[in-house]
Amino acid sequence: MSVMYICGGRPLEGEVAVQGAKNSVLPILAACLLADGPVVLEHCPRLSDVTAALDILTHLGCRVRQEGHMVTVDPQGASGCALSERQTRAMRSSIMFLGPLLARMGRASLAYPGGCELGPRPIDLHLSAIRALGCEALEEGGRICCRGHPAGGEIRLALPSVGATENAMLCAVGAAGESVIQNAAREPEIVDLQNFLNTLGARVRGAGSGVITVEGGRPLSGGRYTIMGDRMAAATLLSAAASAGGHVVLRGVDWRHLSTVLEVFHRAGCRVRSREDRVELKRDPDCPLRGVDLIRTAPYPGFPTDAQAPVMAALAAARGSTCFLETMFDSRYRHVVQLRRMGADITVAGRLARVRGVEQLHAAAVTAQDLRGGAALAVAALGARGESILSGLHHVDRGYEALEDVLRQLGGCVRREEAGRTQPA
Ligand code: EPZ
């Protein structure tokens, strides 16, 4: 098991390209099951969640190949319809195979999905969506067993769930007839999924709005697609620059996908500039961040819940207070205990977290409890005094490709080594 050693107090400088988006490539990999020929994905991030998705596709009978940031999936040999307990629990996105398996096989069987422990993560909206398309979904002995070939229909989501919207789209593509998804989530990753499906010959319209229309039953060919930039990886790197001070430029991310995060850092006193696919943040290390009163997470285009932890880590060392209201998940403050070990002054009451800025955090040995919370601890360590040790990196590796290398490229004093070294250098 490896750990990250992070020396804080050094400004970040430089320009890096942002990785491909985890939350886009995962549903797109599941969607490859719908094609009748090989699919080539470019700009695919090298993540443990991607490896888990490729493992599932192989288990289902697809031929997969990963070379650098290019992944090829040939689904022509796919015949399976059941995911093992291990595969399903490896990540939340295993649920994304439900829709395409029903569309292709008319059957699907999987355990309850795993993923970050952010409080209850029900799948009722996923099941109601496939039922609305005429499929049967039974929960038997801890597994979800679904059957039936989807017919077109209307799906009304009680919540704009990202995953349920994506599952509904993938199931509807294989349905015999037109489907309409009401109260659909509007995240940019859903637009990426629509663009991918249409590249293969589907007719999906409306992604990014609350109403998505799918003309089902069209044959999908193989094809080639480039995954969008990861706005959450970008938000994390911007938080790192805000925390440490300095000047970073991120390439390959659409600034409009990050506008609420950019606005927060602007209000916190950073100089933020953006154009087309580049975002730039600058903070003079001698000018501390300012608290920004209130940050409320919300479905897109609101402030993204996945940016809450990294942004909190940066604002833990600021002049003034910031209150976070986490409206999306019940338990998404597991990084607070770890930040307190670094000297942060944060009090949590239910979904509200009050951050009283301190002058500077200090180094500590801290442990990631989930994906974004783990990255947040690296953000905090970059602005802290001394050398921190970050463990629990298996959480971070699910969503960040070689985070230690990226931070080092930006001038961060970061290295990753096998745990158990006697003395950090
Ligand atoms: C996606 O998760 C992302 N994961 C999450 O990112 C992200 O935090 C979340 O969307 C919200 O933006 C991927 O895309 C792989 P939801 P998802 O369904 O689809 C409730 C990360 O760090 N809900 O939009 O699981 C749910 O409990 C991860 O990259 C139901 O009640 O999120 C939550 O309160 C973490 N019933 C709300 O909806 C359901 O059937 C939003 O969840 C489904 C969801």
Residues whose N, C-alpha, C, O or C-beta is under 5 A from the ligand:
A	BS01	EPZ	N23 S93 P120 R121 P122 I123 D124 L125 H126 L159 P160 S161 V162 G163 A164 T305 D306 M328 F329 L371 R372
